[in-house]
Amino acid sequence: MGPSEASSIADLPWWQVFNDKALQALITEGLTNNYDLLAASSRIEEARQQVAVVRSALYPQVGYQAIAARQKEFIPIEQFGKNITYNTFGLAANAAWELDVWGRIRRSTEAARANLYAQEDVRRAVMLTLVSDIATSYFLLIELDRQLAIAQESSRTYKETLDYFTLRFEGGKDTKLAVDRAQGAYDASQATIASLNRAIVQAENALCILLGAYPRTITRGTGLAAQTMPSQTPVGETTVLLERRPDIMQAEQVMIGANAEIGVAVANYFPVIGLSALFGGQGTHPEDIFKSSFGIWSIGAGLAGPIFQGGRLDAAYHAQQAYWDETIAQYKKTVISAFQETSDALIAQQTLVTQRAALEHQVGALKEAVDLALERYRAGKASYVEVLDAEQALFPSEDALAQTQRDQLLAVVNLYKALGGGWNLKDNEWNQPR
């Protein structure tokens, strides 16, 4: 499905949203090696096995037992007692089956299965969050690169200004005040460069954590200003959001599991009904246990239930009901949070277009002002202070434009995440960009 065919940006796989090849390589690496994602996969397997553990109680439990003992007992014979020492050997198979009359086991299995589905949704949420976080970190990194380039350009300009005023001061054509002002501007630019270099390395290190890698230099692709996103970012139907957001689906499964646990609590009020059987042989010699004359067997039915538990069953039932109410509230909160995040991303997209256009116009005007000031200075119609003032106004505007360009990219990232992007990808397709 191409961008033009998608009814929502969430229908697109992440590699059609983030088309920077270097970023795609980083996302693929993260989806392969990220430790949170590996832990989430392990939790899914754990939950899957737990379903099998709980469900096994629906079936007869068959086992065996063997004994080999030597013992001494006092046996009364007429008027005299006598100690007798003898051996006992036995081998038997046994079976027990709880009849799930009240649905306790079935409801426990339902709760375990809901937990499994919730863990699968957690994994998908981790994958979506990981893709979004890597993209966010990457865009922040290339924005820092742009800020560093601006700071280096401003530093070169301030150094030229410092050299100019130093020569004028040494020639007796200007005061020490102008030199000190130029020196201060140059020192500030150097401090900014040092700060940005530190921030870049720290941002690379943070990105490496998402990749499951040791600190290293991150390869960049397209520069900040040249980054492109899908020209259209449709939202799609609002109600579909409930079916796409993995955190909403997880909250729903938690709610289902809590409801099933109420059924377990209700079933605990009723007796446990079961069947049991045993078959084997027992004798004083090992070979006796295989003779029919030494065979043993039993078959029976049992019933056991509570009479007085000191209020434990009532407390457990009401506690489970309270937890169910909690999961309902949490589900509703997750839903409204999803709509809030979507709305935030949409308004950011809408307003940042106007903001970027205004800043681009401002930067263009200030660049023209710098050129005019230089022209006037070379023609002897203005002092170099006029050039310096124009340049000092330009550099912060370029920084603000770079931040806005970054924010536009992040708005698309946030919208893709808020809409549950990649919802139609199978788990094994997430790290296979085509």
N, C-alpha and C positions, 0 to 999 in steps of 0.2 A: 504494500500500500504506500503510495507516494504522498507527499505533503498536500498536494492539491486534491487528493481523493479522501483525505481523512475528515470525518465529521467533527473530530476533536483532536487537539494536539496530543492527548493521552493515547490516541490510537496508533501513534507513530512509535516505532522502536527508538531507543535513545540515540542510536547512531545517525538517524535522520534528523534529529534535533540538534545534536552537537556534532558538526561535521568537520571540526578541526582534527586532522589525522593524529597529531601528537596527543590531543586530549582523548581520542578514541583508544589509543594504545594504553594510556594511563587507566582508563575505565576498565578495559579488558583485564589489565594486570590486577587491579583492585578486586574485580569480581572473581578472580582466580585465587588470590592470596590473602584477602582481608580476613583477619582473625575473628572479628565479630560475625562475619558470614559463615566461617567454618564452625564457630560455636553454635550458630543457629541451626546449621545442618545436623550437628550432633544432637541438639535438643529434639529435632524432628524424629531422628532415629530412636531416641530414648522414649519419646511419646508413642511412637508406633509399637515398640516392644511392650510398653505399658498397657496398650489396648489389648494385646495378645495375652498378657498376664491376667487382666481382669476378665476377659472373655472366656478364659480357660475354665473358670468356675462353672460355666454352663454345662460342662461335660463331666461324665464320671471320672473320678480320680482313682486310678488303679495303681497299686504298689505291691510290694512284697516285703516279707520279713523272714529272717532266719535266726535260729538260736542254737547255741551249743553251750551247755552248762553242766557243771558238776556240783552237787550239793549234798549236804548231810542233814538229815532230819530225824527227829525222835518219833518212832512209831510204837504205840502201845500194843502189846500182844498179851491177851488174857490178863494175868495179874502182874506181868513184868513189862517194863518198857525196854525198847531196844533202839539203838542208833543205827540208821541205815544210810550208807553212802551210795549214790547212784548218779548216772549221767542222764541228761535230757537233750535230745536233738529234735529240731523242728524246722519245717519249711512251709510257708503258706503265702498265698496271694490274697490280697484284700482289695476291695473296691468300695467307694463311697460316692454318693451322688445327691447333691442338694437339689431338690425340686424347686425351681424358681417360680413358685406359685404367685408371690406378691410382686415380682418384677425387680427385686433388689439387685440381682446380678445384671439384668438387662439395662437397668438405669445406670448402674455403675459403668457398664460398658459404653453407654451413650455419653456419659460424662468424660470418660477417657478418650473416646473418639473425638469429641468436641475439642478437647485439649490438643489432640493431634492436628486437627484442622487449624486451630488457633496458632500452633507453632509453625505450620506451613505458611500461614498469613504473615507471621512475624518474619519469617525468612524472606518473603517477597517484600515486606516493608524494609528490611535491612538492605536488600538489593537496590530498591528504589532510592532509599536514603543515601546509600553509598554512591550511586551514580550521581545524585544531586550534589552530595558533599564534595566529590572529586571535581565536578564541573565548577562548583563555587570556588573551591580552593585554587583551581587553575586560573579562573578569571581574575581572582584577587591577585594572583602571582603576576600575570601579565600586566595588570593595572599598576602594580608596584614597579615593574620594569619600565612602564611608560613614565611614571613619576620620577624614577631615577634618571631617565634620559632628559626630562625637563630640568631636573635639579642640576645635572651635569652641564647642560646648556646655559643655565642661569649662572652657574659657577664660573664658566668661561667668560661670560659677559662681565660679571662682577670683577674678575681678575683683570680684564682689559681696562675696566673703569678704574680700578685701584692703581694700575700702572700709569694710566693717563694722569690722574690727579697727583700721583707721586712725582712725576716728571714736572708738572706745573708748579708743585710746591717747591721742588728743588731749584726750579728756574725763577722762583720768586713771583710767579704769576697767580698763585692761589694760596689759600690759608691751610693751616694744618687741620682745620675742621673738616674740610672736604675729603682729605686723606683718611681721617678717622672714620667718617661716615662710609666711605667706600670699603675700608678695611672691615668694618662691622658687617656690611652686607655680604662681603666675600666669606668671612668666617661663618656666618649663619648658613650660607649655602653649603659649605664644607660639612657643617654639623648635620644638615639635612641629608647629604649624600651618605654619611656614615650611618645615620639612623635607617635610611632606606636599605642600605646593604645588609644591615642586621635583620631588618624585617623580611627581606627576601629569603635569606637563609633559613630563618625561622618558619616562614611559610612553606618552603621546600620540605623542611623536616616534618611539619604537620601533615603535608600531603603524603609523605612517605609512610606515615603511620596508617593512613587510609589504604595504602597500597600493600601493607604488610611487608614493608621493605626497610632496610637500614637507611639512615640519612645519606642522601646523594643529591647531586645536581639534577634538576628536573629539565628534561628537554622541552623546549617551547616550539610551537608551530606558528600559526598565524598571529600577527600582532593585534593589539587591542582594537585599534581603529578599523582594521580590516576584517574583524570577526563578523560572521553572518549567522543569522538564525532563520528559521522558516518565516517566509514573508507573511503567512497567515497562521494565526494561533487560535483557531476556533475552540470554544469551550465545550460545545456539545450540550446535550440535555442535562439539566441540573439534577434530575432524579437519578441519572445513571451514575452520578458520583458515589452513591451509596453502594453500588455494585463493583466499583473499581478501586476504591481506596483500601489498601490492605489493612490499615489500622482500624477502619470501620468494620471490615469483615472479621478481624480478630476479636474486636469487642463484641460482635454478635455471637461468635462461637463461645466466648467466655460466658456470655449470658445464657446460652443454651446449656452449657455444662453446669452452670449454677442451678438451673431449673431441674436438670436431671438429678443433681445431688439432693434436691428436696424430695424427689421420688425415693431415693435411697433412705433418707431419714424417715419417711412415712413407712416404708417396708420394714424398718427395724422395730416398729411397734408389734409386728405380727410374728408368729412362731416360725422357726426354721424347720422345714420338713425335709427329711432325707431318707435314703435307702442305703443299706450297707450289706456287704457280703464278705465271707472269708472261706477259703478252701485250701487244704493242705494236709500235712501228716505230722505226727509227733510220736517219738518212741525213745527207748533207752539206748538204742543203737542207731547209727546213721542209716543202715539199710532198712530199719523199721518204717521210716517216714514214707517209703514208697510202697508199702504194703497196705492193701485196702482195709485190713483189720485195725490199722493204726491211723486211719484217716480221720480228719476233723473238718467240720464245716459249720457255717452259721449264715443265716440270712435274716434281715430284720428291717424294720422301719422305725424311724425315730422322729420325735417332735420336741422342740425345745423353744421356749419363748419367755419373754420378760414378765414378771409380776410386779416387782417393786425395784426401781432403779434410782431412787432418790431424786427424781426430776431430771435425770441425765438425758433421757430420750426427748423429753419436751424441750429442754434447753438446746439440744443439738438440732432439732427441727426448726425452732425459731431463729437460731443462729444462721442456719442455712437460708431461711427465708430473708433474713436481713442482708445476707451476702448477695442474694439474687436481686434485691432492691438496689443494692450498691452497683451491681453490674449494669442494671437498667439505666441508672443515673450516669454512669461512666460512658455507656453507649451513646446516650443523648448528647453528652458533652463532646464526645469525639465527633459526632455528626456536625454540631454547630461550629466546632473548631475547624473542621474541613471547609465549611462554607466561608468562614472568616478568612482562612488562608487563601482560598480562591479569590475572594473579593479583594484582599490586599494585593495579590499579584496582578490582578486585572487593573486596579486603579494605578498601580505603579507603572504598568505598561503604558497606560493612556497618558499620564501626566509627564512621564520621562521623555516622550516624543517632543512635546512642547519645550521642556526644559533643555533638552539637547540642542534643539534648533536655535533657541535663544543664546546658549553658550557658544555654539559654533559661530553665530553671527557676531557675538561679543569678541571672541578670539580673532576672527577675521578683521574686525574693526581695530583691535589693539595692535595686531601685526602691521596693519596699514599705518597706524599712528607711529609705530617704531620706525618704519621706513621713512615716513615724512620727517620725523625728528632727526633721523640721520642725514636726510637730504638737506634740511635746514642747517644742521651743524656743519656739514661739509661746505655749504655755501656761505658760512659765516653769519647766518641770520639768527642762530640760537646757540646757547651754551650746551655743553655736554650734559648738564644737569637735566635738561629737557629730555634727552635721549634716555638717561638713566631712569627718570620717572616713568617714561613710557614702557621701558622694559620691566620695571618692577610691577607695573600693573598687568603686564601680559602673562608672566609666569604663573601667578595664582589662578588666573582664568583658565590657563591650559590644564592645571591640576584639577580644577573643578570640572572641566569638560571630560578629562580622563575618568574621573570618578562617576560621572553621569553615564559615560559609555559602559563602564563596568556594571553600574546599577541596571542598565537596560538588559544586559546579558543575564544578570542574576534574576531579574523579573521573569524571564522566560524559564530559567531553571526552577524558580519557585512555583510558577504556574504548572509546569510539567509534573512536579512533585505533588502539588495540591490536588491535581486532577487524577492522581493515580496512574501516571504515565507508564506505558509498557504493560498495561494490565492484561493484554491478550497474548503476551509472550509466554511460552512455556519456560519452566525454570532452567532447562538446559539450553535455552536459546539466548539467555541474557548476555552471556559472554562470547557470543558468536556473531559479531557485526558482519552484515553482508553488504 
